Amino acid sequence: MSPIIQSQKDDLIFQDEDFSSKQVREELVGRKALSLFQLRDFDVPVPKFFALSSTIFSQYIAENIKELNKGKITAQVIQNQINEGKFDKNIIELIDQSYSRLSGFADAWVAVRSSIVLPQEKSNIAFAGVLDTILNIKGTSNILTAIKQIYGSLFTERTLTYSNTSGIWLSDIKVSIVIQKMVQSEVSGVLFTQDPITQDKDTITIESVFGLGEVISKGEITPDQYILNKKDLEFKEKKIIPQEWMLVQKINRDAGQSGVQKIKISKAWQHKQKLDDRYLIELAKIAKTIESKRKSPQTIEWVYESGKINILQIKDLQEIKLPFVEMDSQVKVSESILSAAEEISKRYEAKEKVKEEIRKKKEEEEKRRKEEQEEKERKLKEEQELKAESKKLFVEKPLERQVVHATMATTVNPELMPKQGEKLLITGIGASQGTFRGTIVIAADDNELKKQEKLINKQTVLVISDQVQNFQGIVEKTGSIITDSGGVTSDISILCREKGIPAIVGTIIASRMLKNNENVLIDGTVGAIYGLRDSITASGPNTDELVEKTFESLESPEQLKKATSKSFDQNLNEIQKNMLSQVNQPSTANEQPEKQGKIDNPIVTPKIAQIKTATKIFVDLSQGFLKNDDWKKVIIDNDGISSFAIEEIIRKVGRHPDAYITDKNEKELINIIEENIDEICKEVNGNPVIISIGSMDSGQYKKLVRGKSEEIWKDDDNISSNTNGLARLLKKEKELMLYLTAIKNARNKDGWKNISIAIEYPGSTDNFKEFKKIVSASKLRRSSTFNIFLTVNTPAEAMSIKEYMEIGLDGIIINTETLTKFMMASDSDDPSILRVIKEIIESKSINESKLIIKIPEISKNLLKFAVKSGITAITISDKVNSQLTRKEVSKIESELILS
């Protein structure tokens, strides 16, 4: 063993059992390895490991990259020299000894990872996913090969781009290696001890996937998300995302190396929660311990195997904002990488020279000390002076190096808000805070990303599909990012937060739904994308397949409502703007609507210029659809349909739904319902369409063809001839699923994203819970565009509104006509009716929800009461003149403003 290696032996290999976190230095083992030693100190479960000092890296580069000809060198040549190089035999011996201690009797399967050592002033940079990671290998020779591969991954164009744009010289980066016993994870994920987007310190957020967790950092799969209250570890929210495949290790036991392969997950497991609640709570407890010990919010990577949780890595959650440093386009990539390799070699050699000089001086000093010991009493004073002098000799002179001086130019913009007419198009997961307005540029794959690079600038919203991998060098050039896949821990999310770029991930459909050159507004905090279209559809031969995989919202309805709902004060502001915009504006008989329905085949109906009101005016088509085409004229003057009863289509067909089921001809009825919904949606110019379910009673179903034979109930079914709503439909679940399938097809296959549903006569809160499960099973997900309403027809429903809201509702439709009937009131202006409506409106449980009031006629008292209460919309029947209603509402709103 050479003198240098012998003297530095204790600083080359760090076995987890031999060192505490206080005995290792980050400059030798890097941030990742240091955090593992800390976890051991905290008594947190961590797979066994050992770390290689960054000194081994510097030595290896110095000894294996020599005599390079700049005229012929390339980055690939440097990597080849690294891969073909040789470790000092003493280093090999040390690695083999440490690996044997980790393995025990037989060679263990291990993961080989990088642990970056950065300059002290840049030590908080994430450097996520830049260098290679080698999983599931065994044997010393394979470990040495993996270490070389990781060393070589530093000298790539990708790493050079990342380091330069982060204000770091490539030559300032050193690499430590962590060799850790492999855990064949059944479930993997990431935990945040505070919300990474909103910085809420009272919550714990956990993301998880089946199989290996690298799919999260790469953004290939959108993970489950569980949010817990940090104080009592109660679940605040769960988002279970279906997972169709997982990544597992494919082991080649003969070669001692492995690859990975995608395994398809059975349909029975795709929709399951990835990890049981008890393990999620155990994981949260571990996280609280780590955060308490580290005294700062943490990002924690974890795995689950055979009933045991292991922690793989931790790091501080706060990620610094970095300046953008422009690369010199005149400097070739290969020359820059070569210069970095040469600089690392020179520094190592210079440092070793200094160390050798110090070692010799130590030997000389030791000899002198022995001589001085003989004359200790006589030369005590002189010896003390020599000791003071020796300390000066041992101070290592720092090496000179270049430092990048850069400042980040930031512009503080006022908060961006959607413009008039802009609607919520798509939702995803907010991954990097901030709002941004810009022009869409779509990159469907790496080749298209390269072609589009000239179009990308700070006014661009870059949309990245799940086929794009090489995004690191381009992200910094754009103003904001939207991706199809991924979560808040993906590499691109971390990079955007570092650079202060607003980002939304996990949209699933953005690259196929949005359009090049389209102007949009994105909100990276809540994951919302706004534009001038009301509904959007995918085009091309794979639309059906795409939609089947698309679940419209990865955000909670509560979050989306916070982003889109308006208070009455905001409504008044909108009224004022509308009033000002109408002053001295001539009416245009052939005014074109701002909104459209299907994008691939828009049908635009001429719209008569009308008074604008903050309170929306909807029409109820429940009784008017069958008569004639007059309903089309009514729709033109209104802001949407609330509601249209799906049973009206059954009346139109005239045949009992179960007859189609009995004859195994369900598709025919599904197509009929779907075609009728299409007919309505084509006329509404993208405005909301709320389809109600449950308005017909059992006696009315018996009057249909084959109704008497199909509408037969057992004695214990407790169904009478006047039973309707959920009480009946839950006994006819196949019929209910048939209705929901037709609605799903209209939304997803035909592209009518403006459709929501309302349930009539729920009967009980238990019935409503069961209904929501069936809706979820039909692959209809609550989102910003798909809402579930409850129609309040009876006093019992009005009195139980709080309980229904707690189960989960997006809005309420108050039917004053049926309430008047069941309460036996004189009319809808009766004080008892107004009192019930007031109690519903003032209920704290509906403050964030949409509230619609259906009125049978123009009742000025009821209108004034409703508008003053700040409701979302008034619904009138098809018999009521909508222009007169709108005029009356506008008058009430104006009076409110003036008062």
Beta strands, then each sheet from edge to edge (+ up, - down):
strand 1: 13-15
strand 2: 49-52
strand 3: 110-117
strand 4: 134-137
strand 5: 174-181
strand 6: 187-192
strand 7: 203-210
strand 8: 224-229
strand 9: 235-239
strand 10: 245-252
strand 11: 257-264
strand 12: 298-305
strand 13: 308-316
strand 14: 423-427
strand 15: 429-432
strand 16: 435-443
strand 17: 460-464
strand 18: 480-483
strand 19: 503-505
strand 20: 519-523
strand 21: 528-531
strand 22: 616-620
strand 23: 641-645
strand 24: 689-693
strand 25: 755-760
strand 26: 788-792
strand 27: 811-815
strand 28: 850-855
strand 29: 873-877
sheet 1: 1+ 2- 5+ 3- 4+
sheet 2: 9+ 8- 7+ 6- 12+ 13-
sheet 3: 10+ 11-
sheet 4: 14+ 21- 20+ 16- 17- 18- 19- 15+
sheet 5: 22+ 29+ 28+ 27+ 26+ 25+ 24+ 23+
end
